[in-house]
Amino acid sequence: RGLGDVYKRQGLRYARGEPVILWVIILLILLMSLGYPATASLGPTWVTTEVGVAIPRMGFVMMFWGIGSFIAALMLARFANFVHRGALIAFGALLFSLSFVIFVLGKSELNIMIGNFGLGAGMTTMMVSSTILIQHIAPSDMRGRIMSIFQLNMAFAQLMTMPIALLAQWLGLAALFPVLSYLTVLMVVIVLFWQPQLVRAKVVQAGPG
């Protein structure tokens, strides 16, 4: 455990010196902390209690997250040589956050299906492109340590479920979730404008030989 802590500290020190890596990690943590608990962990509660979707239709409504993720994965595989990974991360972050707004904006099945589709596509685009960009920037001796830090976004997504659930119980889902969605969009826009080097980051393909 002591050696693992040393590696993590080394990874954190390296990430602080690489603004693109640092802000990719921060952006993902912000998005997953605010957006994932409401749309994924507590999403079924929203769909059944606020939108009024019947339990037998839940599978059909919720499957659009998977459809969006699947289509995004196919597109990323088809254009695997696309070098503007920072722009793809920005696109995925905006798609995810705006889809969160759609998910909670109108209390209808159509909103849930469109929102879930965008959430799945946005999340897959962010995760895949972030992984590719970080692995390209980080040297081989730091790559594993940086990627272990990168995975903190999912830890925060799960950890934030409890406080968001408590807030929802206190304020009500209808009051809290729209505020969270607007805050998520605002955080994404601030990060992308404040750190333009993230949007401009590219994966430079190695030449032959």
N, C-alpha and C positions, 0 to 999 in steps of 0.2 A: 504493500500500500504506500510506503514511503517513497519508493522509486516512482510509482505512478503519480504521486503528488508532484515530484520533481519534474516529470515530463509535462504535466499539465501547466505548471508555472512557466516552464520554458516555452510551451506553446502560446501561453497568454502574452509573454514578453514579445515573442515574435509577431503575434497578431497586432499588438499595439504599434509595432513599427511598420506595419503594412496597412495603410488606410483602407485599401479596397477590401482586403480580407476582413479587417475589423468591422467595417460598416455593412458588409454582407451579413456577417454574424449578428450584428445589432439589429439590422432590418428584419431578419428572419425571426429573431427572438421577440421583437415588438409585434410583428404580425401574428405569430403563433400564440403569444400571450393574450392578445386582445380578440383575435378573430376565431381561433380554433375552438376555444371552450364554448363560445356561444353558438357556433354553427355546426360543430361536430358533436362535442360531448353533450351539450344541452340542446342541440338542434331538434332532436325528436320531441322534446318537451314543448318547444316553441311550436312545432308543426302540429302537434295534437291539441294543445290547450289554447293557443292564440289563433292559429289558422283554422283549426277545426277539422283537420284531415282525419278521416276514419282509419282505424288501425289496419283493416284489410288493404288500404291503399298506400300505406306507409312505404312498403317495399318499392312500389312503382315510383313514388315521388322522390324517395331518397336515392334511387339508383342513378340519378342524373349526375351526382358527384363522381361516381365511378366512370360514367360515360365520358364526362369532360376530361377526367384524368387519362383515360384510355386514348382519346383522340389527341390530347396534348403529347402523350408519350409517342404515338405514331408519328406526329409531325416532327418532334425533336429527333427521332431516329432517322426520318427521311432527310432532314437537313442537318445531319450530324456535323458537317464541316462548317457550319455557320460560326463566324469568328466573334461576332458582337454579343458575347455572352452577358456583358453588363447591361446592355439594352434589353436582352431577354429577361434578365432578373427584374429590371424595372417594370417591364410589361407585365410579367407574372404577378408582381407585387400590386400593381394598380388593378389588374384584373381581379385578383383575390379580394382586395379591399372594396372595390366597387360592387362586386358580386355579393359581398356581405351586406351592403346597403340594399341591394335588390332583394336579398333574402328576407330582410325584415321590413322593407318599405311598404309593400302592399300585402295584405293578409289574404293571399290567394294561392292555390296550388301552382298556378303558372309562375308566380314570383319565386316560389320555392324551387321549382324545377330549373328555371333559368339561373337563379342564384346558385344552386348546387352545381350546375354544369360549369359555371364560371369559377366557383371555388375549387372544384377538382382540377380544372385546367390550369388555373393560376398557381395552385400549390405545386403541381407536378412541374410546371415550367420553372418556378422558382427553385425548387429543390434540385432538379437535374442540372440546371444551368449554374447554380451556385456551387454544386459539387465539382463540376467540370472546371469552373474558373479557379476555385481554390486549389484544386489539385494541380492546375497549370502554373499558378503563381508560386505556391509553396515548394521549397526544395524537398528532395526525397527524404532527407533526415528529419524534416519537420512535418511532413504531410500527414502522417498518422495522428500526431499530436493535435494539429489544427483541426482535422476532421472529427476528433473526439470532442473538441470544444464546439464545433459546428453543430453537433447533435444535441447540444443543450437546448436548442429551440423546441424540440419535442418534450424535453423535461419541463420546460416552462409552460408549454401548452397544457400538460397534465396538472402541474402544480397550481396554475391559475384557475382551474375549474372550480375548486372549492371557494375561493374568495368571490368569484363572479357568481356562483350559485347562491352564496349568502347575500350578496348585494341584490340579486334578482328576487330572492325571497322577501327582502326588506322593501325594495322599491317597486317590484313587479317586473315581469319580463317585458311588458309593453313599454315601460318607461326606460328600462336600462339598455335593451338591445339596440334600439336606434342610436342612442348616444354612443355606445361602443362602436357601432359601424362608422359613424361620422368621425370619431376620434381615430379609428384605424386609417381611414383615408387621409386625414390630416397628418398623421405621423409619417405615412409613406411619402406624401408630397414634400414634407419638410426635409426628410432624409435625402430624397432624390435631388432636391434643389440645393441643399447644403453640401452635399457630397457628389458633385457632378462627375468626379473621376470614376465613381462606381458605374454610372451609366455608360461612360466611354470605355470601360475596360474591355479588352479584347483577348481572345486566345489566339496567339500567333502560331500558325501551323509550321512545323519544321519542314524544311525543304528536303528533297531527295538526297540521299547519301549522307 
